[in-house]
């Protein structure tokens, strides 16, 4: 037993018993670590202990009652109650706790009593409800609680409905005792369920003190819960006047959203890409629980396009709705004016910037032979393009000689000639990727019969057409061009590669010619000289070992040695390899030639 504690064993007549430990030394400043392992009840009271460390009781596997009351405990770790699987009752009243690790209750599945009376708790998180399901006694009185989260009230069994018994997996009625008195409750809709609950006589839930009163607001200060009348909180519901808005460049746009909820929600606007919103916003509350907001976008540009979100928030929660804004451009295109008569305009949707700004590279050359089928489809179905033409066509105006006149890193310039143009006659300039039916109009200088296309994609074919306004283009009025996908850096590297290759050729070619000369010279040598040199440098002398005829008394020597003559040696040179070859002489004896 610890020296500052008292240990008592309570035996029974059947030989079993339980052990309880009491530690109440006023000089004790930490949790004792040598408590008997068979302790069932541990009381630590009236000490100066300030914290409960991690796994302080992990070895007390039989502990059922833990009282750490009226000490100076201000800090409890999330794992302080680790391995207390059998714990049934935890009392921490009379300490200095401002927060409590509600997640630690998951380590105590059999816990039924939790006493946090007379501490300094200021709030309870909404997710604490999932850890309170098994409790039948919870005392939160004499703290500094002002409200309870509405989500906690929705999931906590005493307020959400019947309790599920784990032993039978059926809905049963189980009595729950709650202590909420002596807290500075702020009586608004967030605790409306608690107030309404205090007015109901229900045997399944009992309040330790039914005379719970409000401390605020001022109009309800001192009023008992049983006499307070509050409306329930209603989570906001928000909607926008439209989900998608398309507006011309430079116009004014109004975005509106309406929200309902109780208390009346507050509305804010923001963009989905987190870009700050610095527009004029007007809000108004026509009635209780209703609010609308209007955001004004004046002189919109392409950077104003995007998704805007309207958020509504009140005490019960938050919700939001989105509206998407698309900006389209307005372009006026004319030919070189001779007499100022009129100009026409057309609109188109620009999906990126004021013109199609793609990740373009260098344009290689124009291909004048277009796709006849595509141009024919364009002539028959001109309504498929994004051009909205107005007025009558100039029947006598024709466009000829459409061609590419210049090219650079990121652009290509087209030019054409107009015939029979009568003063400011409008023309239509269209272009698109090769094979696409929808063609985009392009702005041109009214004083010049040319247009520059910027930012073309590399290794891609495009088709451009120029025709009098209101007249579908013909194949002579269209040009197909392609980009090669080479930028300045790659071109420069290619040039360096060519120079390096040329220098290498200058060095290597003489060596190649010299080697060819030596090979030809070798092949042109006389055959006899070549063979003599080959015999001299490559082959070695051979000896012939011939099998002697067997004669009586000849002894054990069966082989005779002789040197080959020049003709045989040369024959061996042409037929022999490093492996020994055998030939048979006319007299039937076998000879072996050894190197």
C-alpha positions in Angstrom: 0.0 0.0 0.0 1.4 3.5 -0.8 2.8 5.3 2.2 0.3 8.2 1.9 -2.7 6.0 1.4 -4.8 3.6 3.4 -5.6 0.2 2.0 -8.5 -1.9 3.2 -9.4 -5.5 2.2 -13.1 -6.4 2.6 -13.3 -10.2 2.8 -16.3 -12.3 2.5 -17.3 -15.6 4.1 -16.8 -17.4 0.9 -13.2 -16.5 0.8 -13.5 -13.7 -1.8 -13.2 -10.0 -1.2 -12.5 -6.6 -2.6 -9.8 -4.0 -1.9 -10.3 -0.3 -1.5 -7.7 2.4 -1.3 -8.0 5.9 0.1 -5.4 8.6 -0.5 -6.1 11.9 1.2 -2.7 13.2 2.3 -2.8 17.0 1.8 0.9 16.9 0.8 0.3 14.4 -2.0 1.1 16.2 -5.3 1.0 13.3 -7.9 -1.0 10.1 -8.6 0.5 7.2 -6.7 2.0 4.5 -8.9 2.1 1.5 -6.5 -1.6 1.0 -5.8 -2.4 -2.8 -5.3 -3.4 -4.3 -8.6 -6.5 -5.9 -7.1 -8.0 -2.6 -6.1 -11.6 -2.2 -7.0 -12.3 1.3 -5.5 -9.7 4.1 -5.5 -10.4 7.4 -3.8 -7.9 10.3 -4.1 -9.4 13.3 -2.2 -8.2 16.7 -0.9 -4.7 16.6 -2.2 -2.7 19.1 -4.3 -2.5 17.0 -7.4 -2.8 19.2 -10.5 -2.8 16.7 -13.3 -3.6 13.1 -14.2 -0.8 11.8 -16.4 -1.1 9.4 -19.4 -2.1 5.8 -18.5 -2.1 6.7 -14.8 -4.2 3.6 -13.9 -3.6 1.2 -16.7 -2.5 -1.7 -14.4 -5.7 -1.5 -12.3 -7.7 -3.8 -14.6 -10.3 -4.6 -11.8 -11.0 -1.0 -10.9 -14.7 -0.2 -10.9 -14.9 3.1 -8.9 -12.5 6.0 -9.3 -13.0 9.2 -7.3 -10.5 12.0 -7.8 -12.5 14.7 -6.0 -11.8 18.0 -4.5 -8.2 18.3 -5.6 -6.5 20.8 -7.8 -6.7 18.8 -11.1 -6.7 21.2 -14.0 -5.4 18.9 -16.8 -6.4 15.4 -17.9 -4.8 13.7 -20.8 -6.9 11.9 -23.5 -5.2 8.6 -22.4 -5.3 9.2 -18.7 -8.0 6.5 -18.3 -6.5 3.9 -20.6 -7.3 0.3 -20.0 -10.1 0.9 -17.4 -12.4 -1.5 -19.1 -14.3 -2.4 -15.9 -14.7 1.2 -14.6 -18.3 1.9 -13.7 -18.1 5.2 -11.9 -15.9 8.2 -12.5 -16.1 11.3 -10.2 -14.0 14.4 -10.8 -16.1 17.0 -9.0 -14.5 19.8 -7.0 -11.5 20.4 -9.3 -10.3 23.1 -11.7 -11.2 21.5 -15.1 -12.0 24.0 -17.8 -12.0 21.3 -20.5 -12.6 17.5 -20.4 -11.3 14.9 -22.9 -14.7 13.4 -23.9 -12.9 11.0 -26.3 -11.3 9.3 -23.3 -14.8 7.9 -22.4 -14.3 5.4 -25.3 -11.7 3.7 -23.1 -14.4 3.0 -20.5 -17.2 1.1 -22.2 -18.9 0.1 -18.9 -18.9 3.6 -17.5 -22.4 4.7 -16.2 -21.7 7.6 -13.8 -19.7 10.7 -14.7 -19.6 13.5 -12.2 -18.1 16.8 -13.3 -19.9 19.0 -10.7 -18.2 22.1 -9.4 -15.5 22.7 -12.1 -14.9 25.4 -14.6 -16.3 23.9 -17.9 -17.3 26.6 -20.3 -18.6 24.5 -23.3 -19.3 21.0 -24.5 -18.4 20.1 -28.1 -21.1 18.8 -30.4 -19.3 15.4 -31.0 -19.3 14.7 -27.3 -22.8 13.1 -27.7 -21.4 10.0 -29.2 -19.4 9.2 -26.0 -22.3 9.9 -23.7 -24.7 7.2 -24.9 -24.0 4.7 -22.2 -24.2 7.2 -19.3 -27.1 7.0 -16.9 -25.8 9.8 -14.5 -24.2 13.0 -15.7 -23.7 15.9 -13.4 -22.6 19.2 -15.1 -23.9 21.5 -12.4 -22.0 24.4 -10.9 -19.8 25.0 -14.0 -19.7 28.0 -16.4 -21.8 26.5 -19.2 -23.9 29.1 -21.2 -25.3 26.9 -24.0 -25.4 23.4 -25.5 -24.8 22.7 -29.2 -28.0 22.0 -31.1 -26.3 19.0 -32.7 -25.5 17.5 -29.3 -29.2 17.7 -28.4 -30.0 15.9 -31.7 -27.8 12.9 -31.1 -27.8 12.5 -27.3 -30.3 9.8 -26.3 -31.9 11.7 -23.5 -33.1 14.3 -26.0 -33.2 12.4 -29.2 -35.2 9.4 -28.1 -35.1 6.0 -26.4 -31.8 4.4 -25.4 -30.6 1.2 -27.0 -29.6 -1.6 -24.6 -26.4 -3.3 -25.8 -27.3 -6.5 -24.0 -30.6 -7.1 -25.9 -30.2 -4.8 -28.9 -33.7 -3.5 -28.5 -35.2 -0.1 -27.6 -35.7 0.1 -23.9 -36.7 2.9 -21.5 -33.7 3.6 -19.2 -33.7 6.3 -16.6 -31.1 9.0 -17.0 -30.3 11.5 -14.2 -28.9 14.9 -15.4 -27.6 17.9 -13.5 -27.6 21.3 -15.2 -28.3 23.7 -12.4 -26.0 26.6 -11.3 -24.8 27.4 -14.7 -25.1 30.9 -16.4 -27.4 29.6 -19.1 -28.0 32.0 -22.0 -31.6 31.2 -23.0 -31.9 31.3 -26.8 -33.0 28.8 -29.4 -29.9 26.7 -29.0 -31.1 25.3 -25.7 -34.8 25.4 -26.6 -34.9 21.6 -26.5 -33.5 21.6 -23.0 -36.0 24.2 -21.9 -38.9 22.3 -23.4 -37.6 19.1 -21.9 -37.6 20.6 -18.4 -41.3 21.3 -18.8 -42.2 17.7 -19.5 -42.8 15.2 -16.7 -40.9 12.2 -18.0 -39.9 9.3 -15.7 -37.1 8.2 -18.0 -35.2 11.5 -17.5 -34.8 13.1 -14.1 -33.2 16.5 -13.4 -31.2 16.8 -10.2 -32.6 20.3 -9.8 -35.7 21.1 -11.9 -35.5 24.8 -10.9 -32.9 25.7 -13.6 -33.0 29.4 -14.5 -31.8 31.7 -17.3 -28.9 34.1 -16.8 -29.4 35.9 -20.1 -30.4 37.6 -22.2 -31.5 40.5 -20.0 -35.2 40.0 -20.8 -35.1 36.4 -19.5 -32.6 36.8 -16.6 -33.8 35.0 -13.5 -36.7 33.2 -15.4 -37.0 29.5 -14.7 -36.7 27.2 -17.7 -40.2 26.0 -16.9 -41.6 29.5 -17.6 -39.4 30.5 -20.5 -40.9 30.6 -24.0 -38.4 30.1 -26.8 -38.7 29.1 -30.5 -36.6 26.3 -31.7 -33.5 27.0 -33.9 -34.0 26.3 -37.6 -31.0 25.6 -39.8 -30.7 28.0 -42.7 -32.1 27.2 -46.1 -30.6 29.2 -49.0 -31.3 29.4 -52.7 -30.1 31.7 -55.6 -32.3 33.4 -58.2 -30.4 31.5 -60.9 -27.7 28.8 -61.0 -26.0 30.0 -64.3 -25.8 33.5 -65.7 -24.3 34.5 -69.1 -23.7 38.2 -69.7 -21.9 40.3 -72.3 -18.5 41.9 -71.6 -18.8 45.2 -69.9 -22.4 44.8 -68.7 -23.8 44.9 -65.2 -24.9 41.8 -63.3 -26.9 41.3 -60.2 -26.6 38.1 -58.1 -29.3 37.4 -55.6 -29.8 34.8 -52.9 -32.6 34.3 -50.4 -32.3 32.5 -47.0 -34.7 31.4 -44.3 -33.9 30.1 -40.8 -34.2 30.9 -37.1 -32.5 33.0 -35.9 -32.4 35.1 -39.0 -29.3 33.9 -40.9 -26.4 36.2 -41.9 -25.5 36.1 -45.6 -22.0 36.4 -47.1 -20.6 36.1 -50.6 -17.3 34.5 -51.7 -15.8 32.9 -54.8 -15.0 29.2 -55.1 -11.4 30.0 -56.1 -11.0 32.1 -52.9 -10.4 35.3 -54.8 -11.6 38.2 -52.6 -15.0 39.7 -53.5 -14.9 43.5 -53.5 -18.3 44.2 -55.0 -21.3 46.1 -53.7 -23.5 43.9 -51.5 -26.9 44.9 -50.3 -28.8 42.9 -47.6 -32.3 43.3 -46.2 -34.5 41.5 -43.7 -38.1 41.8 -44.8 -39.3 39.7 -41.8 -38.2 37.5 -38.9 -36.3 34.5 -40.2 -36.0 35.8 -43.7 -33.1 37.6 -45.4 -32.0 38.3 -48.9 -28.7 39.6 -50.4 -27.9 41.2 -53.7 -24.3 41.5 -55.0 -23.7 44.0 -57.9 -21.0 43.4 -60.5 -20.6 46.5 -62.6 -18.7 46.6 -65.9 -17.8 42.9 -65.8 -14.6 41.6 -67.4 -13.3 38.2 -68.1 -11.7 38.0 -64.7 -15.2 38.3 -63.1 -16.3 35.0 -64.6 -16.4 32.1 -62.2 -18.5 30.5 -59.4 -19.9 32.6 -56.6 -21.2 31.1 -53.4 -23.8 32.6 -51.0 -23.4 31.3 -47.5 -26.1 31.6 -44.8 -25.2 31.0 -41.2 -27.0 31.2 -37.8 -26.9 29.5 -34.4 -28.3 26.3 -35.8 -25.8 25.8 -38.6 -24.7 26.9 -42.1 -25.7 26.2 -45.7 -24.7 27.6 -49.1 -25.8 27.9 -52.7 -23.7 28.6 -55.9 -24.2 30.6 -59.1 -21.9 30.4 -62.1 -21.2 33.6 -64.1 -20.0 33.4 -67.8 -18.8 36.4 -69.7 -19.1 36.7 -73.5 -17.5 39.2 -75.8 -18.7 41.7 -78.4 -16.6 42.3 -81.5 -17.1 44.6 -84.6 -15.4 43.6 -87.8 -15.2 45.6 -91.1 -13.1 45.8 -94.3 -11.2 48.8 -95.4 -13.7 51.7 -95.7 -14.1 53.7 -98.9 -17.4 55.4 -98.0 -18.7 55.4 -94.5 -22.1 53.8 -94.6 -22.6 51.3 -91.8 -20.9 48.8 -89.5 -22.3 45.7 -88.1 -21.5 43.7 -84.9 -21.6 40.1 -83.8 -21.3 38.3 -80.5 -19.5 35.2 -79.5 -18.6 33.3 -76.4 -15.0 33.4 -75.4 -14.2 30.4 -73.3 -10.8 31.7 -72.1 -9.9 35.4 -72.9 -11.0 38.0 -75.4 -9.7 35.7 -78.1 -8.8 32.1 -78.2 -5.5 32.3 -76.2 -4.1 28.8 -76.4 -0.6 27.6 -75.5 0.6 28.4 -78.9 4.1 28.0 -80.5 5.6 28.8 -83.9 3.5 28.5 -87.0 5.2 26.6 -89.8 3.4 27.3 -93.1 -0.1 27.5 -94.6 -1.7 24.7 -96.5 -3.9 26.2 -99.2 -5.9 23.1 -100.0 -8.7 23.0 -97.5 -11.1 20.3 -96.6 -13.8 20.6 -99.2 -16.4 18.6 -97.2 -15.9 20.9 -94.1 -16.3 24.0 -96.2 -19.3 22.6 -97.9 -20.9 21.8 -94.5 -20.1 25.3 -93.5 -21.8 26.7 -96.6 -24.9 24.6 -96.0 -25.1 25.0 -92.2 -23.8 28.4 -91.5 -26.3 28.7 -88.6 -24.1 26.2 -86.6 -21.3 28.8 -86.2 -21.4 31.2 -83.3 -21.8 34.2 -85.6 -25.2 36.0 -85.4 -25.4 38.0 -88.6 -27.7 41.0 -89.1 -28.7 42.9 -92.2 -28.5 41.9 -95.8 -25.3 40.6 -97.6 -23.3 42.7 -100.0 -23.9 40.6 -103.1 -21.2 42.3 -105.2 -18.4 42.2 -102.6 -16.0 39.3 -103.0 -12.9 38.2 -101.0 -10.0 36.8 -103.0 -6.4 35.8 -102.5 -6.6 34.7 -98.8 -3.1 33.7 -97.8 -0.5 33.7 -95.0 1.9 36.6 -95.3 4.0 36.3 -92.1 4.7 34.0 -89.2 6.4 34.3 -85.9 6.7 32.4 -82.6 3.1 32.7 -81.5 1.1 34.1 -84.4 0.2 34.0 -88.0 -1.0 36.9 -90.2 -3.5 36.4 -92.9 -4.3 38.9 -95.7 -6.9 39.1 -98.5 -8.2 41.3 -101.2 -11.7 42.7 -101.5 -13.3 43.4 -104.8 -16.3 45.8 -105.3 -16.2 46.9 -101.7 -18.6 49.8 -101.2 -17.5 51.8 -98.3 -17.2 50.2 -94.9 -18.6 46.9 -96.2 -18.4 44.3 -93.4 -16.7 41.0 -93.7 -16.8 37.9 -91.5 -13.5 36.5 -90.2 -13.8 33.0 -88.7 -11.3 30.4 -87.6 -11.3 27.1 -85.7 -9.3 24.0 -85.3 -9.3 21.9 -88.5 -12.3 19.6 -88.6 -14.5 21.5 -86.1 -17.8 22.9 -87.2 -18.1 25.7 -84.7 -15.9 28.6 -85.8 -15.0 31.6 -83.7 -15.1 35.1 -85.1 -12.0 37.3 -84.9 -11.6 41.0 -84.6 -9.8 42.8 -87.4 -8.5 46.3 -88.1 -11.1 48.2 -90.1 -8.3 50.0 -92.0 -6.5 46.9 -93.2 -7.5 43.8 -95.0 -5.5 41.4 -92.7 -5.9 39.7 -89.4 -3.4 38.2 -86.9 -4.2 35.0 -85.0 -2.3 34.7 -81.7 -1.6 31.7 -79.4 -2.1 28.7 -81.7 -1.5 25.2 -80.3 1.6 23.4 -81.6 1.3 20.5 -84.1 -2.3 21.4 -84.8 -4.1 22.3 -88.0 -6.5 25.3 -88.2 -8.8 26.7 -90.8 -9.6 30.4 -91.3 -12.2 31.9 -93.6 -12.9 35.4 -94.7 -16.2 36.2 -96.6 -18.6 39.1 -97.1 -21.0 39.6 -94.2 -24.0 37.4 -94.6 -22.5 35.3 -97.3 -21.2 31.8 -96.5 -17.5 31.3 -97.4 -16.4 29.3 -100.4 -13.3 27.1 -100.6 -11.3 29.9 -102.2 -12.1 32.1 -99.2 -10.6 29.6 -96.7 -7.1 28.6 -95.9 -5.8 25.7 -93.9 -2.6 26.1 -92.0 -0.7 24.0 -89.4 1.7 24.6 -86.6 4.9 22.7 -86.3 5.3 22.8 -82.5 8.8 24.1 -82.5 9.7 27.0 -80.3 12.7 29.2 -80.4 14.6 27.1 -77.9 14.0 23.9 -79.7 14.9 25.6 -83.1 18.1 26.9 -81.5 19.0 23.5 -80.2 18.3 22.0 -83.6 20.6 24.5 -85.3 23.4 23.7 -82.8 22.9 20.0 -83.5 23.2 20.6 -87.3 26.5 22.6 -86.8 27.9 19.9 -84.5 27.0 17.2 -87.0 28.7 19.1 -89.8 31.9 19.5 -87.8 31.9 15.9 -87.0 31.5 15.0 -90.7 34.5 17.1 -91.6 36.6 15.2 -89.1 35.3 11.7 -89.8 35.1 11.7 -93.6 38.9 11.8 -94.2 39.4 8.9 -91.8 36.7 7.0 -93.7 38.4 7.6 -97.0 41.7 6.5 -95.6 40.3 3.2 -94.3 38.6 2.6 -97.7 42.0 3.1 -99.4 43.7 0.6 -97.1 41.0 -2.0 -97.7 41.2 -1.6 -101.5 45.0 -1.8 -101.4 44.8 -5.0 -99.4 42.4 -6.6 -101.9 44.5 -5.7 -104.9 47.7 -7.6 -103.7 48.9 -10.6 -105.8 47.3 -13.9 -104.7 50.6 -15.8 -104.3 52.1 -13.1 -102.1 49.0 -13.0 -100.0 49.1 -16.7 -99.4 52.8 -16.7 -98.6 52.2 -13.9 -96.1 49.3 -15.8 -94.6 51.3 -19.0 -94.3 54.2 -17.1 -92.8 52.3 -15.1 -90.2 49.3 -17.3 -89.3 50.2 -21.0 -89.4 52.8 -23.1 -87.6 54.8 -26.1 -88.7 53.0 -29.4 -88.7 54.5 -32.8 -88.0 53.1 -36.1 -89.2 52.8 -39.1 -87.0 52.3 -42.2 -89.0 51.3 -45.6 -87.7 54.1 -48.1 -88.4 53.3 -51.5 -89.9 53.3 -54.2 -87.2 56.3 -56.5 -87.5 57.5 -59.2 -85.2 60.1 -57.9 -82.8 59.5 -54.3 -83.7 59.2 -53.4 -80.1 56.7 -51.1 -78.5 57.2 -48.1 -80.7 54.2 -48.0 -83.1 54.6 -44.4 -84.5 57.2 -42.9 -86.8 57.8 -39.1 -87.0 58.4 -37.2 -90.2 58.2 -33.6 -91.3 55.7 -32.6 -94.0 56.8 -31.3 -97.2 55.8 -27.8 -98.5 52.8 -29.0 -100.5 51.3 -30.9 -97.6 51.8 -28.0 -95.3 50.1 -25.6 -97.7 47.2 -28.1 -98.0 46.9 -28.1 -94.2 46.9 -24.3 -94.2 43.8 -24.3 -96.5 41.9 -27.1 -94.8 42.9 -27.4 -91.2 41.5 -25.6 -88.2 42.8 -25.5 -84.6 41.0 -28.7 -84.1 43.0 -31.7 -85.4 41.8 -33.1 -88.8 42.5 -36.6 -90.0 43.3 -37.8 -93.5 43.8 -41.4 -94.7 46.8 -42.3 -96.8 46.7 -44.7 -99.7 48.5 -47.5 -97.9 45.7 -47.7 -95.3 47.7 -46.2 -92.4 46.1 -43.4 -90.4 47.9 -40.2 -89.8 47.1 -37.4 -87.4 48.3 -33.9 -87.8 49.0 -32.1 -84.6 49.7 -28.4 -84.1 
